[in-house]
Amino acid sequence: MSEEQNIETVEATEAPAQEEEAVQLGVADLQNAAQVIDAAVSRGAFRANEAAQVGAVYNKLEAFIKSVADAQKAQENAEAPASE
């Protein structure tokens, strides 16, 4: 029972700190993650049976990054004629 009390105490003390600090994740962070995956794969950091899963995550990151970049470009193009 003392272990349960310790776990509850730790969770209770950690919760306010998490609420105060808003965690942000941006496109640049995702680009960095994709670069890390690329470097790790090129250096042989993953086993062959992990390659498909790692590749799938990499492909999802790249697709998301591209869609955000395309959306930003479209937004810039839509705003450019309005400001002239």
C-alpha positions, 0 to 999 in steps of 0.5 A, a space after each residue: 500500500 505504501 507503493 501506491 501512496 508514493 505513486 499517487 504523491 508523485 503524480 499529484 506533484 507532477 501534474 501542476 508542472 505539466 499544466 503550467 508548461 504548454 508543450 508545443 510541437 511545430 513543423 520544424 520539430 517534425 522536419 528534425 525528427 524526419 532528419 534524425 530518422 534518415 540519419 539513423 537508417 543510413 547509419 544502420 541503427 535499426 534492424 531489418 524487421 524494424 525497417 518497414 515500421 520506421 519507414 512508415 513513420 518517416 513517410 507519414 512525417 514527410 507527407 504531413 510536412 509537405 501538406 503543411 508546406 503546400 497549405 502555407 504556400 496556398 495561403 501566401 498566394 491567396 493573401 498576396 493579391 489582396 495586399 496589392 
